Amino acid sequence: MQMVVIIFRSSLEEDVLAVLKRCHIRGFSDIAGVLGSGETGSVLGTFDSPGSNSIVLTALDPPDATRVVDALRDLHTAALARQHGRDLPLHVFLLPCEQVV
């Protein structure tokens, strides 16, 4: 199995969940209200740094993981085009995953 970790600005929540739905992914965890700082800026829930991120985790067999990652790449590419190349607060990681319990 592989763990797909999707970290994104909460404003992209609808788009990310739509990708999972199109890919027929039913099992995932959505962690909202995540604060932090990184390549695409800070979201600390403060006046100076408003907003928040979300994290979606889903453990998938490799073919499903590949399909989700490809769909998220397409989402990323389309959003970059709409933003004229400006950084997009969407990051996807793929990790080895073994269920032990």
C-alpha positions, 0 to 999 in steps of 0.5 A: 500500500501507499499513503497519499498525503495531500496538504493544501489551502482550505480554499481548495478543499472542494477541488481536492475532495472532488478529485477523490470522488472522481477517482472513486476513493471512499476511505480517507481522513480529512484534517481541517484547520491545520496551521503552518508555514512553507513554500507557499506562505504562512497560514497561522490563523492570525490577522497577519497570516490568515487562513488555514490548510487541510491535510487529507490522508488515504492509504491505497493500493499502488494503482489507485494511488497513481490514479489519484496522484495523476488527477491531483497533478492535473488539478495543480496544472490547471490551477497554475494556469489560472493563476498565471504561474503563481505558487499554488498551496497544494502539495502531494506526497506518496509514502510507503504504507503498511497496515500493522493492526 
